[in-house]
Amino acid sequence: MIVVDTNIIGYAYLSSERTEQAERAFLKDSEWVAPLLWRSEFRNVLAQYIRRGVLSVEEAEQVMDEAQALMVGQEYEAVSSDVLRLAARSGCTAYDCEFVALAHGLGVALVTVDREVLREFPEIAVGLEEYAGS
């Protein structure tokens, strides 16, 4: 089991330079978990793709449905006190700290590409490239 941030889920479903790494991470450990927040963040990414004309609304809905199917039963509510303490300690956003708090609570790694999270939480956060290997 690993906690993945929204970017990692996005790379798995939206073609990018990091899609192959996300696929390798999934092959390494297919039990991806995330705080419920990932849904809102991912919807925001999809809305940007719609506005730029990269995806139609229907295509974005299909991508969202597929991503939600992957994450069914793998979503957790973040503990507010943990998130706030981590945010105060680090200066990272509360959004980012939801992923960190979940990883801490489950005792597993957080796979991310967020440089600030990697810098502030080296004990739990691991970069996608490092995790997935080459």
N, C-alpha and C positions, 0 to 999 in steps of 0.2 A: 504494500500500500504506500502511495505517495500523495501528498497534497500538490495539486497543480494550480497555478494561477490562471486567470482568464486568458492571458496571452497564449499559454501552452494549449489550452482547449481551442483557441482560435487558430493556431498554427495547424492543428490537426484537421480542421474543417475548411479553412480558407487558404488557398494556395499562396505560399510565400517562400522566401529563401530559407525559412526554418521549418517548413513542413516535414522534410525528411528527418530532421532531428526529433520532432515531436512523434513521428511514427516509430523511430527507434526507441524513444523513451517508453512508448506504449508497449512495444515488444518486450522491453526489459521488465516492465511492471504495468499490467493492464488494470490494476485496481486504483483508478484515479478518484480522488475525493477533493471536495472544495466546499467553502462556505456558500450558503445560498446566494450571497452577493454576486457570485459569478454570473448568474442569469442576467441581472441588470447590466452588469458591465458588458457582457457579450451582446445583449440587445443593443447597447449603445454603439458597439463596433459595427454591428450589422446595419444600424441606421446610417452610419457614416458611409458604408459601402453602397447603400441605396441612394443616398444623396449624391454620391460621386458617379452614379450610373454603373457601378461595377456589378451590382446585383439588383434584380427586380424585387419587389416586395414578396412575391411568391417564392422566389429562390431563397431569400433571406429567411422566410418562414420555414422552409424545408430544412435549411441548415440548422436553424434553432431547434427544430423538432429532433433532428438527428443527434445534436449535441446533448439535448435533454435526455434522450433515450440512453446515451452513454452514461450519463451521470445519475440516472434514476437509482435511488437508494444509497447514493454516495455523497449526498449533500447534508451539511450540518449547519446548525445555528451557532454563530460565534458567541462566546461568552463576553459580554460587554466590558466587564471589569478587566479581563485579560487584554482585550483590544486596547482599551484606554491606557492601561499601564505600559503596554508596548509602544504605543504612539507617543506617550510622554517621554519615555526613555530614549527613543530613537529619533524622533522628528519625522518619521515616515507617516504617510496618511493613515487614517483609521481604516480605510479600505484595504490597503496593503497589509495592515496589521491583523485583519480578520484571517487572512491566509496564514500568517505567522502563528497566530494564536491557535488556530486549528492544528497546525503541524506540531506545535509544542504539546497541545492537549492529547494528541494521538501518539506522540512519540515517534513521528516519522519525518522524513525529509520534505521540504517544500521545494519543488522544482520551479524555477522562475528565470526570467531574463532581466528582471528589474535590478539595475545596478545598485540602487540605494538599499534595497532589501538585502541583496547579497553582501553589501558592505556592512550594514547594521546588524545583520543576523547570521554571521558565518557559521554559527553552531548548528543551524537548522536549515538554512537556505543553500541550495546548490544550483549552479547554473545549468541551463538546458544542455548546452554544448558539453559540459563536463559530465553530466549525468548520462546523456545519450551516447557519448563516445563518438568516434568518427568511423 
